Amino acid sequence: MVQSAKCFLYAAVCGLIISAVFCGCGGGTSTSSIPDIDGRVEIAKIVVELPSGSDGTLKPGESLKLTASAFDKANKPIAGVAFTWRSSNPAVAEVDQTGLVRAKSPGVADITASAAGVVSAPRRLTVESEEEVPPPPPSPR
């Protein structure tokens, strides 16, 4: 009877130790993302941002660099994501695969970034026509 009580106590202590190891102490924060079943982190959303000081308005010939960030389900950033960029209107603004946008002609274009089947909300850019300066009036003779 004493032997079975020792075995039970031993099993209970081992169970508590194993539970503590698997559950952790809690109370802390983690900066890493939780991988899915394949060991990859699942992208929940992608955010496209304008450079600081830009309102998204360009003139033909100008350019700006957009940045994209991917986040997991816990809204933690995911590093090392390769994005695919797309312009809804390449005749107005074209974007390369680094997020560099070149304004081509007046109009509106929505730029998106995507990765792993997730597409960002569109970032609207406006290309305004260059204001023509009227020639000076003829000088009086």
C-alpha positions in Angstrom: 0.0 0.0 0.0 2.9 2.4 0.8 4.5 1.5 -2.6 1.3 2.5 -4.5 1.0 5.7 -2.6 4.6 6.6 -3.5 3.9 5.8 -7.1 0.8 8.0 -7.1 2.7 10.9 -5.4 5.5 10.5 -7.9 3.1 10.6 -10.8 1.3 13.6 -9.4 4.6 15.6 -9.0 5.7 14.6 -12.5 2.4 15.7 -13.9 2.7 19.1 -12.2 6.2 19.6 -13.4 5.2 18.7 -17.0 2.2 21.0 -16.8 4.4 23.9 -15.5 6.9 23.4 -18.3 4.2 23.3 -21.0 2.1 26.1 -19.6 5.0 28.5 -18.6 4.7 31.1 -15.9 2.6 33.5 -17.9 2.5 37.2 -17.4 5.1 38.0 -20.0 4.9 39.2 -23.5 6.3 37.6 -26.6 7.6 39.3 -29.7 7.4 36.2 -32.0 4.5 35.1 -34.0 2.8 31.7 -33.5 3.5 29.4 -36.5 0.7 27.4 -38.1 0.8 23.6 -38.3 3.4 23.7 -41.1 5.8 25.9 -39.1 5.0 29.0 -41.0 3.4 32.1 -39.6 0.0 32.9 -41.1 -0.5 36.4 -42.4 -3.8 37.9 -41.1 -3.5 41.4 -42.7 -1.2 43.6 -44.7 -1.0 47.4 -44.2 0.4 49.8 -46.9 1.7 53.1 -45.7 2.8 56.4 -47.3 6.1 57.9 -46.5 6.2 60.4 -43.7 4.9 63.8 -44.8 3.2 62.5 -48.0 -0.5 62.9 -48.5 -0.5 60.6 -51.6 -0.7 63.4 -54.2 1.9 63.4 -56.9 2.6 65.2 -60.2 3.6 63.4 -63.4 7.2 62.3 -63.2 7.3 62.3 -59.4 7.8 59.2 -57.3 7.4 57.9 -53.8 8.2 54.7 -51.9 5.4 52.9 -50.2 6.0 50.4 -47.4 4.0 47.3 -46.5 3.9 45.5 -43.2 2.4 42.1 -42.5 0.7 41.1 -39.3 -0.4 37.8 -37.7 -3.7 37.0 -36.0 -2.4 38.5 -32.8 -1.6 41.7 -34.7 2.2 41.1 -34.2 4.4 42.1 -37.1 5.9 39.4 -39.3 9.4 40.0 -40.6 10.8 38.9 -43.9 7.6 38.9 -46.0 8.1 39.4 -49.8 5.2 41.5 -51.2 3.7 41.6 -54.6 2.7 45.2 -55.6 -0.1 46.2 -57.9 -1.6 49.4 -59.3 -5.2 49.5 -60.3 -4.4 52.1 -63.0 -0.8 51.7 -64.3 -1.5 54.5 -66.9 -1.8 56.9 -63.9 0.8 55.4 -61.5 2.9 52.3 -61.8 4.5 50.5 -58.9 7.5 48.2 -59.0 8.1 45.2 -56.8 9.9 47.3 -54.1 6.9 49.6 -53.6 8.4 52.5 -55.6 5.5 54.4 -57.3 6.1 56.5 -60.4 3.4 59.0 -61.3 2.7 59.0 -65.1 -0.5 61.0 -65.9 -3.3 62.8 -64.1 -5.9 60.6 -62.4 -6.3 58.2 -59.4 -4.7 54.8 -58.8 -5.2 52.4 -55.9 -2.0 50.6 -54.9 -2.1 47.2 -53.0 0.4 44.8 -51.6 -0.2 41.1 -51.3 1.5 38.0 -49.9 0.4 34.5 -49.2 -3.1 35.2 -50.7 -3.7 38.2 -48.4 -4.3 41.6 -50.1 -3.9 44.9 -48.3 -6.6 47.6 -48.3 -5.9 49.9 -51.3 -3.8 53.0 -50.8 -5.2 55.7 -53.0 -2.8 57.9 -54.9 -3.8 61.0 -56.9 -1.7 62.3 -59.7 -2.5 65.9 -60.4 -1.9 67.7 -63.7 1.0 70.0 -63.7 -0.2 73.6 -63.5 0.8 75.5 -66.6 2.0 78.9 -66.0 0.4 81.3 -68.5 2.8 83.3 -70.6 3.3 86.9 -69.4 1.1 89.4 -71.2 2.7 91.2 -74.1 4.5 94.3 -73.0 2.9 97.6 -74.1 4.7 99.4 -76.9 
